[in-house]
Amino acid sequence: MSILVALGILVTLAGLGGILWCLGMAVRLRRPDMEEEHAKAMLRRLVLFHMIAIGAAFIGLGLLVVGLLLR
């Protein structure tokens, strides 16, 4: 079950890294020199990646809890 715990930690950290990446992209998106259409396209892509990152973090935490309960 330690493999499940380690896998949960890795997936959770990957999800948190993705969330931080999305935060950095959102800060760059606020530049005043960006065209509106380009900003909308980037925002759509950013929302998709953000949802994937949150899902990965959630699944990783679930794996971690299951691994700890089965220990």
Secondary structure, DSSP 4 states (H G I P E B T S, - for coil): -HHHHHHHHHHHHHHHHHHHHHHHHHHHHT-TTS-HHHHHHHHHHHHHHHHHHHHHHHHHHHHHHHHHH--
